[in-house]
């Protein structure tokens, strides 16, 4: 077994942590500041954390525009990044000056949301409108502050392209989600051939 302590470095060409915990869904987060300036950025530390109320979250390394906007307005939108939208999503990862519009840079269409002021990505087949529930600065085991911020939001409205629903059931693979893997450039997707089913055992 290869062994290392992260505090001493991993000794490998690339940190394996985010390759081992992967592939990961992408938090493609749209927000706007109080003046209405739009921001769109992908975050590879993202997931769903609760059913009812539905709560999703992403972590930002550093106090970036997404975090600033969300704390200021208490709203954001998550957009599903698909294989077809992967290049545009990647464009929105560029570090732009505050106030410069990633929607414009990536050639994407901002769509009006129903319940929040933050825009949706019109080209994305799934959007979650969210209201901020918590913004938490992460800490190390010794209690020292880390320059990373966990943003949690309650999903208050959901938009789904009806082509992804079959008999009312959402078809995950049909959406062809773009999933972040390890290394500086690697992504994956899924297809129906990779599916397997398990039935949860009864409690004894």
Steps between C-alpha positions, in 0.01 A plus 500: 500500500631844411489706819539871566392764748341797318670747734837375369397500132392210281824448306312432175482696172143608587300494823292178482231614745255642248567212260414244766184687601362510150367552255314785668194696389573861412353792687439739209391797705328811367466804723465876482614779726265759648545718189398212272847421362494132401755234589526137388765257622554122532597337829616139512435464874122475482219269608151456647476476879133475595165386356242711685556779477733430206840649578796511263842645556835585348839592642705792371875525550522866590235771534406516133231701320249214532531495878500879526187529286314224678573635847393847379174393331435163671411341164658290226418250224663164435510393135565148373823488300467246217745363245350731237557799730841393628703744289277790599517392863879492478501855359320619812787374716724783378602753763332818379496843664209559736194607304604342169225270375586129456170444319623732226849348493363148459222592255228384739150638541391630842139403569276658761435286807156463656571556871852647523671789326809301399485388135481146364706361212233464232697233312525275806230230522470521880511802730454527877401838639646529850493721805802512730464298818859506628845627403764328710873565507678164520747424777781250539492234772690734733231766460705733282307677223540380141456738206211291365128565532214250495185656357175313569172594339141381520357408160177699470422437130600234246501517118536173304500452123205264451700289253693371803185364665372156400176396671575772750844363590809714441753326275843584639707353219284653225607847616866406437632690803858624491681366806832623635779246545860518619789679338487848350288411194305177552121474478263206461136439427269202549279290276232238556742212435676581829186477710443235766223479759503406868206462735564631850483211752227489762602590853542203732 
